[in-house]
Amino acid sequence: MDKTRKLQEIGEKIKTCQQCPLYQTATNPVPGQGSASAQIVFIGEAPGYWEDQKGIPFCGAAGNLLNKLLSEINLKREEVFVANILKHRPPDNRDPLPEEIKMCTPHLKEQLLIIEPKIIITLGRFAMNYFLPQAYISRMHGQLKQILWQNLNLALYPLFHPAAAFRRGEVMSQLKDDFLKIPQIIEKIKPLELKPTQKSLF
Ligand code: URA
């Protein structure tokens, strides 16, 4: 079975998922969107109002900013895969609870093991902490890490969440600066034999 079909099957599973109570208050599940053979996967926190309405990740204000940042570095949304830590919207956009993350992330794990990306770009602390549980976003944003995760050699690039950038001007400029380094990272990763280490590449 090809990767697209496998991702569709996970999407179907997510539609009927009742592992945690969030399905009761959500309008639509938001499994993820993009290319099944993407080299780059962006991971956010959880669906917000518009994502819940449409079943599409990052399609509201934060998504508009993400799209703008992507176009500034000549990356198309169709070339990457975009997903979230949680597949259903938490009521009133509250933070994900630890037990919700525990129950929902097996879906994300399955998706990543199918896509087998080279680079994972996390947006915000919840997505970063899925891979680096002890890390602080204020220190770690914009630092490229090589990690071994589920037998995949991954370049992990934590960024601030676009929604946080709307709240604080300095976060917006850091997010933009960090984003502008993505083309360098893509160039760096291509020829690199990735080895698991926590060392920063820059
Ligand atoms: N914020 C997120 O973390 N994910 C979305 O899909 C939208 C907003």
Residues whose N, C-alpha, C, O or C-beta is under 5 A from the ligand:
A	BS01	URA	G44 E45 A46 P47 G48 E51 P57 F58 A62 N84
